[in-house]
């Protein structure tokens, strides 16, 4: 297996006239075509048109790394565009490497929907206590008027004051819950907090019970 075929992303190389010079197996499988049906033909003769385009579907994005709706297959894609040349030869054309981002976008949209619709207060903060994001329930729980107002504050000190002010009422009502936390790949911490958290769920908060 050559280097091109070992890559799972779609690879397309074409000359100045948009005739296809090279592809990898991932693109051929996506098209359902054999190499003989693709190589030497123009992009317009081979590639599907989810959205109208001429010449090449990806050259219009410009060089470098770009992200947007995929003009051939739909969904979202990240495309790397650069000049193409054989080893030791002169430039022969342009090469595009297309990475499908559709599944990731759907996962992010699902996460955002769950995040916004949660009845519990949910926030994401760095380990230093800087608030990165929160939902409306968290803003309401802490008594602030808007997300922007809360985002400008130090979440550690805000939560500590909140927990101390709610502690007597929580004990009287005997309603106590815990805060669930998880850590993202970037080192930020996410927490889900009910109305009367039993204990702070961030290193900056400390315990208040």
HELIX and SHEET records of a PDB file:
HELIX    1   1 UNK A    3  UNK A    6  1                                   4    
HELIX    2   2 UNK A   25  UNK A   31  1                                   7    
HELIX    3   3 UNK A   35  UNK A   37  5                                   3    
HELIX    4   4 UNK A   43  UNK A   46  1                                   4    
HELIX    5   5 UNK A   59  UNK A   61  5                                   3    
HELIX    6   6 UNK A  102  UNK A  117  1                                  16    
HELIX    7   7 UNK A  136  UNK A  141  1                                   6    
HELIX    8   8 UNK A  147  UNK A  151  1                                   5    
HELIX    9   9 UNK A  155  UNK A  173  1                                  19    
SHEET    1   A 5 UNK A  20  UNK A  23  0                                        
SHEET    2   A 5 UNK A  10  UNK A  14 -1                                        
SHEET    3   A 5 UNK A  91  UNK A 100 -1                                        
SHEET    4   A 5 UNK A  76  UNK A  85 -1                                        
SHEET    5   A 5 UNK A  64  UNK A  69 -1                                        
SHEET    1   B 4 UNK A 131  UNK A 134  0                                        
SHEET    2   B 4 UNK A 121  UNK A 125 -1                                        
SHEET    3   B 4 UNK A 189  UNK A 193 -1                                        
SHEET    4   B 4 UNK A 180  UNK A 183 -1                                        
END                                                                             
